[in-house]
Amino acid sequence: MKENNSRFLEIGLRLRAYRLGRGITAEQVADRLEMSRAAIYRLEKGEVVKIETIQRIADLLDVSVASLLGVSVEYYDNAVAYFERMRQLEEGAEQILAHFAPFSYLLSSDEYAHAVELAIRETVVGDVGEEEVAPEVEALVRILRERRGHASRRRPGIVSIVGLQDIERLLRSGVIGRFDLPEEEAAERRAIARREILRLADLLEEEPIGIQIGIVEETLPQQTFQIFRQKERTFVAMSPFRFADHPNIRNGVAMVTEAPDAVQLFDNLIASLWRRAAKGREGAERLRHVVERVEAGVRDA
């Protein structure tokens, strides 16, 4: 019975993630399905769902029944839905193993997180009308704030695999959403990136309880991935969406699965990268060396 309740809760959580991703309110879902808003909220909180209702909701949200049920793989075609699902998985995670370029967002400072929010807003302006993207952007920003707030309160164990190439790109570009920023603003965003990487170097040396950071020099996969270890279940999430320098929050398809073979393969990949990664003082020195090299290049330019 407990397992069944958990399964229905997962369906409800996915329903909410897909609904937010489509920019549809619970009231709109209720109206279109001729149900009460309270009934939709109960479904999102794990109430038993009839298969006919699941089919109608899947049709409304333009997702497959299999994705809504979490059979094999869940697919997310926009950042709002995907990061809402990530937020849900993080809430129940005891450990998070991440390759999220340039580093795990949950480790970021307030200053850096604010700059990321600015970059996210910048990257969509000019692509479509500002009114059209505002709800999408604000929904994503709210989810990101909730993720950081929850992580700071709950403090799950975090293992972050960091690629030096991603760090160097961030230092050269700064935390920006487009190239045509005024030079003074662009310089400040590069300064924010520099301060954040030096702060990350300090974290490497301090080795705080529950935080492990590994610095890898080789090229890492373009698609980021994270493993969420919960008490009784483990999920893998793979995503083309990214923040920091020139965020991508609109194009691509992200996936979430708890298939044992996928979990094992990504476990093996994280373990392999971790073995080859520089840690502690050695990792901090490599980060500081990249900062110095980029600064020297800027001075010589």
C-alpha positions as CSV (number, residue, x, y, z in Angstrom):
1,M,0.0,0.0,0.0
2,K,2.8,2.4,0.9
3,E,4.5,1.7,-2.5
4,N,1.2,2.4,-4.3
5,N,0.8,5.7,-2.5
6,S,4.3,6.7,-3.5
7,R,3.6,5.9,-7.1
8,F,0.5,8.0,-7.2
9,L,2.5,10.9,-5.5
10,E,5.1,10.6,-8.3
11,I,2.3,10.8,-10.9
12,G,1.0,13.9,-9.1
13,L,4.5,15.5,-9.0
14,R,5.0,14.9,-12.7
15,L,1.6,16.3,-13.5
16,R,2.5,19.5,-11.7
17,A,5.9,19.7,-13.5
18,Y,4.3,19.3,-16.9
19,R,1.5,21.7,-16.1
20,L,3.9,24.4,-15.1
21,G,6.0,23.7,-18.1
22,R,2.9,24.4,-20.3
23,G,2.2,27.6,-18.4
24,I,-1.3,26.2,-17.5
25,T,-2.9,26.9,-14.1
26,A,-4.7,24.3,-12.0
27,E,-7.9,26.2,-12.6
28,Q,-7.4,26.0,-16.3
29,V,-6.9,22.3,-16.2
30,A,-10.0,21.9,-14.0
31,D,-12.1,24.0,-16.4
32,R,-11.0,22.1,-19.5
33,L,-11.5,18.7,-17.8
34,E,-14.7,19.8,-16.1
35,M,-13.3,19.1,-12.7
36,S,-12.9,21.2,-9.6
37,R,-9.6,23.0,-8.9
38,A,-9.4,21.2,-5.6
39,A,-9.6,17.9,-7.4
40,I,-6.6,18.9,-9.5
41,Y,-4.6,19.9,-6.5
42,R,-5.5,16.6,-4.8
43,L,-4.3,14.7,-7.9
44,E,-1.0,16.7,-7.7
45,K,-0.6,15.7,-4.1
46,G,-1.0,11.9,-4.8
47,E,-4.7,11.1,-4.8
48,V,-5.5,7.9,-6.7
49,V,-6.1,8.6,-10.4
50,K,-8.3,6.7,-12.8
51,I,-6.6,5.7,-16.0
52,E,-9.2,7.6,-18.0
53,T,-8.4,10.8,-16.1
54,I,-4.6,10.2,-16.7
55,Q,-5.4,9.9,-20.4
56,R,-7.4,13.1,-20.5
57,I,-4.7,15.0,-18.6
58,A,-1.9,13.6,-20.8
59,D,-3.9,14.8,-23.9
60,L,-4.4,18.2,-22.4
61,L,-0.7,18.7,-21.5
62,D,0.5,17.1,-24.7
63,V,2.6,14.4,-23.1
64,S,2.4,10.7,-23.4
65,V,0.6,8.6,-20.7
66,A,3.9,6.7,-20.3
67,S,5.8,9.9,-19.4
68,L,3.0,11.0,-17.0
69,L,3.1,7.5,-15.4
70,G,6.9,7.6,-15.3
71,V,7.2,4.4,-17.3
72,S,10.8,4.0,-18.3
73,V,11.7,7.6,-19.2
74,E,10.1,11.0,-18.5
75,Y,10.6,13.6,-21.3
76,Y,10.6,17.4,-20.7
77,D,10.7,19.8,-23.7
78,N,11.1,23.0,-21.7
79,A,13.2,24.2,-18.8
80,V,10.3,25.2,-16.5
81,A,8.9,21.6,-16.4
82,Y,12.3,20.0,-16.1
83,F,13.6,22.2,-13.3
84,E,10.4,21.8,-11.4
85,R,10.9,18.1,-11.7
86,M,14.4,18.5,-10.5
87,R,13.2,20.5,-7.5
88,Q,10.9,17.7,-6.6
89,L,13.6,15.1,-6.8
90,E,16.0,17.2,-4.8
91,E,13.5,17.5,-2.0
92,G,13.6,13.8,-1.4
93,A,17.3,13.3,-2.2
94,E,19.9,12.4,0.4
95,Q,22.7,12.7,-2.1
96,I,23.0,14.5,-5.4
97,L,25.8,13.6,-7.8
98,A,26.1,16.2,-10.5
99,H,27.8,17.2,-13.7
100,F,26.0,20.5,-14.3
101,A,28.0,23.1,-16.2
102,P,29.9,25.0,-15.0
103,F,29.2,23.6,-11.5
104,S,26.2,22.5,-9.3
105,Y,23.8,25.5,-9.1
106,L,23.0,24.4,-5.5
107,L,26.5,25.5,-4.5
108,S,26.3,29.0,-5.9
109,S,26.4,32.3,-3.9
110,D,23.6,34.8,-3.8
111,E,25.6,37.2,-6.0
112,Y,26.2,34.5,-8.7
113,A,22.6,33.3,-8.5
114,H,21.3,36.9,-9.0
115,A,23.6,37.3,-12.1
116,V,22.3,34.0,-13.5
117,E,18.7,35.3,-13.2
118,L,19.8,38.4,-15.1
119,A,21.4,36.2,-17.8
120,I,18.3,34.1,-18.1
121,R,16.2,37.1,-18.7
122,E,18.7,38.5,-21.2
123,T,18.9,35.4,-23.3
124,V,15.2,35.4,-24.4
125,V,14.7,39.2,-24.9
126,G,14.8,40.0,-28.6
127,D,14.0,36.4,-29.6
128,V,10.3,36.7,-29.0
129,G,8.1,39.4,-27.4
130,E,9.0,40.3,-23.9
131,E,5.4,39.7,-22.7
132,E,5.4,36.3,-24.2
133,V,8.5,35.0,-22.4
134,A,8.0,36.9,-19.0
135,P,5.8,34.2,-17.4
136,E,8.1,31.4,-18.5
137,V,11.2,33.3,-17.2
138,E,9.6,34.3,-13.9
139,A,8.4,30.7,-13.3
140,L,11.9,29.4,-13.9
141,V,13.5,32.0,-11.6
142,R,11.0,31.1,-8.9
143,I,11.8,27.4,-9.2
144,L,15.6,28.1,-9.1
145,R,15.2,30.2,-5.9
146,E,13.2,27.4,-4.3
147,R,15.9,24.9,-5.2
148,R,18.7,26.9,-3.6
149,G,16.6,27.7,-0.5
150,H,15.6,24.1,0.0
151,A,19.2,22.9,-0.4
152,S,20.5,25.4,2.1
153,R,18.0,24.3,4.7
154,R,18.1,20.5,4.1
155,R,21.8,20.3,3.1
156,P,21.8,17.0,1.0
157,G,25.2,15.6,0.2
158,I,26.5,17.1,-3.1
159,V,29.1,15.7,-5.4
160,S,29.9,18.2,-8.2
161,I,32.0,17.3,-11.2
162,V,33.5,20.5,-12.6
163,G,35.1,20.8,-16.0
164,L,38.0,23.3,-16.4
165,Q,36.9,24.1,-19.9
166,D,33.5,25.2,-18.7
167,I,35.1,27.3,-16.0
168,E,37.4,29.0,-18.5
169,R,34.5,29.8,-20.8
170,L,32.6,31.3,-17.9
171,L,35.5,33.4,-16.9
172,R,36.0,34.7,-20.5
173,S,32.4,35.4,-21.1
174,G,31.1,36.3,-17.7
175,V,27.6,35.5,-16.4
176,I,25.8,36.9,-19.5
177,G,22.8,36.2,-21.7
178,R,23.9,38.0,-24.8
179,F,27.0,39.7,-26.3
180,D,25.6,43.2,-26.8
181,L,25.7,44.3,-23.1
182,P,27.4,47.6,-22.4
183,E,31.1,47.0,-21.7
184,E,30.9,48.2,-18.2
185,E,28.1,45.7,-17.4
186,A,29.9,42.9,-19.2
187,A,33.1,43.6,-17.2
188,E,31.1,43.4,-14.0
189,R,29.6,40.0,-15.0
190,R,33.1,38.7,-15.7
191,A,34.1,40.0,-12.2
192,I,31.2,38.1,-10.7
193,A,32.3,35.0,-12.5
194,R,35.9,35.5,-11.2
195,R,34.7,36.0,-7.6
196,E,32.5,32.9,-7.8
197,I,35.3,30.6,-9.1
198,L,37.7,31.8,-6.4
199,R,34.9,31.1,-3.9
200,L,34.6,27.6,-5.4
201,A,38.4,27.2,-5.0
202,D,38.0,28.1,-1.3
203,L,35.3,25.5,-0.9
204,L,37.6,22.9,-2.4
205,E,40.2,23.7,0.2
206,E,37.8,23.9,3.1
207,E,36.1,20.6,2.2
208,P,32.9,21.3,4.1
209,I,30.9,18.3,5.4
210,G,28.6,17.0,2.7
211,I,30.2,18.9,-0.3
212,Q,32.6,17.2,-2.6
213,I,34.0,18.9,-5.7
214,G,36.2,17.3,-8.4
215,I,38.0,19.3,-11.1
216,V,38.4,17.5,-14.4
217,E,40.6,18.8,-17.2
218,E,39.3,16.6,-20.1
219,T,36.3,17.5,-22.2
220,L,33.0,16.6,-20.4
221,P,29.7,15.7,-22.1
222,Q,27.8,18.6,-23.5
223,Q,24.6,17.2,-22.0
224,T,24.6,17.6,-18.2
225,F,23.4,14.9,-15.9
226,Q,22.6,14.4,-12.2
227,I,21.9,11.4,-10.0
228,F,19.4,11.8,-7.2
229,R,19.8,9.2,-4.4
230,Q,16.7,9.0,-2.3
231,K,16.1,6.7,0.6
232,E,14.6,3.9,-1.5
233,R,14.9,5.1,-5.1
234,T,17.5,6.6,-7.4
235,F,16.8,8.8,-10.4
236,V,19.0,10.0,-13.3
237,A,18.2,13.3,-15.0
238,M,19.8,14.4,-18.3
239,S,19.4,17.9,-19.7
240,P,20.5,20.2,-22.5
241,F,19.4,23.2,-20.5
242,R,22.1,25.3,-18.9
243,F,22.7,28.6,-17.0
244,A,25.7,31.0,-16.5
245,D,27.2,32.1,-19.8
246,H,24.6,32.3,-22.5
247,P,21.9,30.1,-20.9
248,N,19.7,27.7,-22.9
249,I,16.3,27.5,-21.3
250,R,14.2,27.0,-24.4
251,N,15.7,24.5,-26.8
252,G,16.1,20.7,-26.2
253,V,14.6,17.7,-24.6
254,A,15.5,16.6,-21.0
255,M,15.0,13.2,-19.6
256,V,14.4,11.6,-16.2
257,T,14.6,7.9,-15.5
258,E,15.0,5.4,-12.6
259,A,15.8,2.5,-15.0
260,P,18.4,0.4,-13.2
261,D,20.7,0.1,-16.2
262,A,20.7,3.9,-16.8
263,V,21.4,4.5,-13.1
264,Q,24.3,2.1,-13.1
265,L,25.8,3.5,-16.3
266,F,25.8,7.1,-14.9
267,D,27.0,5.8,-11.5
268,N,30.0,4.3,-13.3
269,L,30.6,7.5,-15.2
270,I,30.5,9.7,-12.1
271,A,32.8,7.2,-10.3
272,S,35.3,7.2,-13.2
273,L,35.3,11.0,-13.5
274,W,35.7,11.3,-9.7
275,R,38.8,9.0,-9.7
276,R,40.5,11.2,-12.3
277,A,39.4,14.5,-10.8
278,A,41.7,16.9,-8.8
279,K,40.3,17.5,-5.3
280,G,41.0,19.6,-2.3
281,R,44.1,21.9,-2.5
282,E,45.1,20.4,-5.9
283,G,41.7,21.2,-7.4
284,A,41.7,24.7,-5.8
285,E,45.1,25.4,-7.4
286,R,43.9,24.4,-10.8
287,L,40.9,26.7,-10.5
288,R,43.1,29.6,-9.4
289,H,45.6,28.9,-12.2
290,V,42.8,29.2,-14.8
291,V,41.6,32.5,-13.2
292,E,45.2,33.9,-13.4
293,R,45.7,32.7,-17.0
294,V,42.4,34.3,-18.2
295,E,43.3,37.5,-16.4
296,A,46.8,37.5,-18.0
297,G,45.2,37.0,-21.4
298,V,42.8,39.9,-20.9
299,R,45.7,42.2,-19.9
300,D,47.8,41.2,-22.9
301,A,44.9,41.6,-25.4
